[in-house]
Every structure is written in C-alpha cells, then in structure tokens.
Amino acid sequence: MGLEQRSPLLLTQGDPAGIGPELCLRAWLERETALLPAFGIVGDPGHLRNVAQSYGWDIPIISVEPSQIQATFPHALPVVPLSAQVAAEPGKADAANAPSVIESIETAVRLVRAGSAAAIVTNPIAKHVLYEAGFRHPGHTEFLGALAAEGGPETYHPVMMLWSEQLAVVPVTVHIPLADVPSALTTDLIVLTGRIVARELRQRFGIENPRLALAGLNPHAGESGAMGTEDEDVIVPAVDILRADGIEVAGPLPADTMFHTRARSRYDAALAMYHDQALIPIKTIAFDEAVNVTLGLPFVRTSPDHGTAFDIAGKGIARPDSLMAALKLAARLGSP
C-alpha cells in the first residue's frame, strides 16, 4: 500500500488537546486513497480511541511494537504506547499533558536512531504549555537536535526548511523577536546554514547542483547601504564564502521580488534572514501542502506546517493535507 518502504514511519502525538490526534486518525482513514506509507503513532491508544469515538469513526486501534507497524497498518491503526495515559480535552491546553508530549518525541528519536523506523513525523506542540512544565529548549527543532546529540561526541545544528513542490524556504534566524534579528544574523550563521541546506538538498533530495538564493535583510537588499549596512557587511561575505565552496548562490536579493513564479524557477531553496520573511511566502503559496523538514540531523524529521490549532480542535474541520504531505516526504527522504 502507498509508497515502498523498508521501515515504517513514527508519528509523534503532539499536543493531545490540539488537532494532532484527529489528523492522525483522518490520515489513517484516507491511507488507501492518499497512498500513504505505513506509520505508527507514539501515543496513548486509549486517548486515540476516545477521539475516534467522539467523531463516530470505526477505527481499530492496536498497541504494537515498532516491528509490527507495517503488518498492522493495512487493517488497524498501530500505536506504540506511552508509559503515561493521556487525558486531554480538545482545545484546552494543559501543562499536565507535557510529560506525554515529551515522552512521545524522546521515544520516536530513540527508535529511529536504533533503526526501528525510517523517519519521524512530528505533530505540532504548544511550546508555552511545555514551558509551564519546565521545558528548557527554545522549541521543537532545538529539542530534536539535543536528543540527537545525547550520548555522543557530535553536536548538530538543526535547520528548519519549509518545503513544497512550488517553493522551499529556510529562515536563517528563527524564533526570535524581530528587533533581535540584526544582532543575531552573522556571516558565520549564514554560511553554516547554507552549507547544511546545500548538502541536504544533494544527499536527501537528490539535487546534484543545488541553487540557493539569499534574501537581503533590509528593503531593496539595503540599496548599497542607503537602507542599512547589514546586507553589504554580513550577507555579501557569506555569499562569497559559499561560492568559494562551489555552491551556486545568488544574493543578497530584494525579498519582495524573490517569490513570484519566474523568480522561483531560478533556485532550489531560498534562504531568508528571519522567520516571517520565509514563512509568509510559502504559507501564501502552499498553505495546505507545505511541510516542515529539519535539515542537519542524523535522521529524517518532517512535520506539518501548522500549529496545534486549539481553536478548531474537536470540531472535525481540520484538514490533514499537510500531515499527509509530511508523511509522504518523510518516506521519500527516509528511503535507503
């Protein structure tokens, strides 16, 4: 069924009060028509049964070991059970659920590192809920980077890429206030990010000679210093270093002319200097289909490009398109 794969995918539960549980269930219901790869959820089987019953969905849900996922998937939803039970009400964020959210992520990483899964697909979490429970990482991606480095000498610099068939974008600085971007943006950070993106486009996506486009930080890419000097002082040296590495790079380019159809045909990934500069264009162009891909980790991780959506959780109106796209891309990137 679906895409060919040697190992299954693991899908984390995300925040159980958000739309993650219903999207998991809906994806399984659409597994045949959507040609989805086999996946198992790292979660609480009882909670998922309750969610399914609330919608009137007749979904067999079975607790399994990872090795049983592929055989189970065609006729039942496989769940790798957590040690903790989950009691969540749709739409009501609760710090009491934080331990199960964290356990789900930790378990998925451990299993994929052990070779029990081809890749991880993560459902959305609510960082403010985890912070209330003492979570100390800036976000989901940074937590995955820390887990990847546990017990070994290597460190990892995770890079967030939002990918769709129409556009791939990478924010060089991510979840920081806009006022902090100019001081956080350095030549070294841009070079490190560009090298990781180019390497992963070659190794994971099969693009032999990746083309990168770097957005300017300021309007009109600074207009030769008339609108800020960061473009000349920080971004131009990074472009020179990346080109010396043999990477095809254009920039810094005015961001307001980088994302129309003709411009997008000239590069494989756009590096933006801050969060909204990257996410606004891709969410405008491919809101329901975009996938969050973490580059720079020793395993494949994708995620739907949306949040927990507490405001619509439990209403049965959340669309599974991005989650299903994340599953398909994870199977593609995780294939040997």
N, C-alpha and C positions, 0 to 999 in steps of 0.2 A: 504494500500500500504506500502511496506517496513517493517520497524521494528515497533513493537507495542509500542505506547507511549500515555500517558495521556495528555501531554502538548507538544506544538511544540518547536522546537529549534529556536534560534535567531542567525542570521549570520550577523556580522558587515560588513560594506562596505570595510574597509581597505583603503589604499590609492587609490583613484579612477583613478589615472593615471597608476597604476600598473596592474598586471594580475588578481587581485581580482574580478572585475566586470565580466570579460569574464568567469572565472572559476565558479562563481555563476550561470551564465546563462547556461553554459555547464552542470553543475551538475543537474540543473532542467530538461534539455533536456534528461538526462540519468537517471532520477528518477526511472523509472519503471524497466529498465534492471539492474540497480545497486541496486534496492531495498532500496532506500534512505528513511530515516524518513522525516516527514514533517518539513519544515523550512521556515522561513520568513526572508527577508533581511531588516536590518535597514539602509535605504539609500534613495537616490533620485530616484523616479520612472522615471522621465524624462531622467536622465543620463543613467539609465539602458536600457531604450527604445532606446536611441541613439546608445549604444554599440551593442544591439541586431540587430538593423537595419544595422549597419556597416558590420556585418557578414552575413546579409541576413537570420537571424533566425526569424521565425514567432513565437514569444513568447508573449502570452497575459500577461501583467504586470498590477497588480491591487493594488491600495493603500488600506490597511486594518488596522483594529485594531488587536492586538495580538490574541484576541479570535476568529478571523475569519481565521487564518492561515490554520488550518487543513482542514476546509471545502473548502478553496480556492485552496490549493496546488495541488490537482489532475488535475485541468484544467487550472490553471494560476499561475504565479509566484507572491506570496504575498510579498508586500513591506510595511513595517511600515515606513511612510515618515518622513524625517527630516524637521526641520523648514527652513533650508537653501538649496537653489538649488546648484547643483554641475556642474561646467564647467571644465572638465578635458580632456586633450589631451593625448592619450596613450603614455607612455614612457617619458613624460615631467613632472618631479617633480615640484610642485608649492606650496609654502607655503600658498597661498590663499585657498588651499583645507584643511588646517589644522583644521579650526573650524568644518567642517562637519565630519572629521575623529574622532575628539574628541567627538562630539555630538553623533555619532553613538555608540561609546563604552559606554559613560555615559548612554545613553538611554537603551541599552541592559542590563547593570548591574542593572539599576533601575527596569526594567521589570522582570528580573529573580529573583531579591530579593523580588518583590511583588507577586511572584508565577504565573506570566503570561507566563512563559516559563520554560522548564525543564533544559535547559543548554544554554551556549553561545559558539558559534564557531566564532573565530575572524579571519578575513582576514589580510594579512600582512600589516604593516605600515612601513613608512620610518622615522626613528627617526630623521634623520638630517633635514627633511622637517618640522617636528613638532618643533624641536629646534629653527629653524628660526622664528617660530611664537610665541616663548616664552614658549614652553612646558618645564616643570621643573622636570619631572620624568626621571630616568635613562632609562626606557624602558617600553614596553607594560605591562609586568608582574607586575612591580612595581606600575604602574598606576592602574591596577586592584586591587592590594592589598590596595591602598589608597582609592579607591572608595568603597571597601568592608567595610572599617573601618569607613566611614563617618557616623556621627550621632550616633555612639555607643561607648561604653567603650572598646571594644575589638580591639586589633591590630592583624595583620596577617603577617605571614612570607611566602610569596608565594615561591614555589619550582618548578622549571622547570624540567619536565620529558619528554624525547623523547621516545615514545613507538612504538613498532611494535610487530607483532606476534613472531618475531625472537629474539628481544632484547629490553630491556628497560634500559635507562641510565639517570643519574641525575648528572649535574655538580654542585658541591658544591659552587664554585665561578663561576660567570657567565661572565658578560660583563665588564671585567676589563683588563687592559694590563697584559701580561704575567709576566712582571717584578714586578707587584704588588701582584701576587698570594701568594708567601710565607708569606708576612706580613698579608694578608687578611685571610689566612687559619688558623683557630683556632680550638682547640678541641671542644669548645662550639658550633661553627658553624656546625661542622661535626655531633655532637650529635643531635642538633636541626633538621638538615636536615634528618638524619637517622630516627629519631622518626616520623617525618611527613611522610616520604616515607613508613615506615612500617605500620603506622596507615591507610594511604590511600589505600595501597595495600590490607589490610584487609577489610576496610569498603567499598571502591569503586569497587575494582577488585575481591573481594570475595576470596582472598588467605588467608587461615586460619593461616598459619605459614610462613610469608614472609621470604625469604632468601636474605640477602644483601651481596654484595661483594664490598669492598672498595679498590680502586686503590691506589697505592703508588704515591707520588708526584714526586719522583726522579727516574732515571733509576734503574731498579732492586729493586724498593722499598727501595732505599738507601743503599742496601747491607751492613746492620749492621753499618751504619754511614759512610762507606767509600765514599759514593756519596751524602752526605747531611744528616743532622740530623733530618729534619722535620718529616720523617716517624716514627722514634722512639719517638720523643718528642711530636708530635702533633696528629698523626693518631692512633698510638697504644693505647694511653689513651682513645681516643674516642671509639675504638673498645671494650675496656674493659667496658666502661660505658654502651654501647648499649647491650653488652652481659648480664650485670647485670640487665638490663631492661627486659631480657627474649627474646631479639631479636636474631635470628640466623645470625651471621655476620662472614665473612671471610675477612682477610686482616691485614695489607696492602699487596696487591698483585702487582707484576710487571705488569704494564699496557700492555706491549707488548705480554703477554700470556693470557690475560683475555677474549679475544673476539672471539676465534676460536670456532667451533661448540661444541666440548666436554666441553670446559670451560663454555660456556653459559648455558649448561644444569644443572650447579651446583648452579645457583642463579636466583632469580626473577627480581632483579634490580641491576645494577652496579652504585655505586657512584664514580664519577670521581672528581679529585681535581680542574680541570679547564676546561674551555669551550671546547677547541678542543680535549682534551683527551676523552671527552664524545661524541662529535658530529662527529668526523671523523669516528669512527667505525660504528655508526648507519647509517650515510649517505652513507657509503660504502656498508653496508649490505642491507639497505631498503630505498634507496633514494626516491623512488616514493610513498612508502606506510607509511612512518613514520609520527607520529602525535605528536605535542607538547601538552602536558597536564600540566595544572597548578595545583599543589597539594597545600593544606594548605589554600584554600579559602572556604568560606561558600556556594559556588555554583560551579557547574562544568563548566570548561572552557577548550576547546580544540582549536587547530589551526593547519593548515597545516604546515609541517616542511620545509617551504621555504620562501623566501622573496618576495618583490614586483616585482622583475624581470623586471625592467623598460626596459631592453634591448630587451625583446621579447614581451612586451605589445603591443597589437593591431595587432600582426602578426598571431594570430589564431593557434599557435603551443604549447601554454602552456597546460600541462596535468592536469586534475582535480583529479587524483588518490589520492593525499594526502588530498585534501579538502574533498573528498567523504569519505575517511577513518576517517577524523576528525569528520564528521557528524555522521557516524555510531558509533564511540566510544563515542561521546557525548550523543547519545541516550541510549547507553548501560549503561554508568555511571550515567546518569540522571534519569534512571528508578527508581521508588519507590521500 
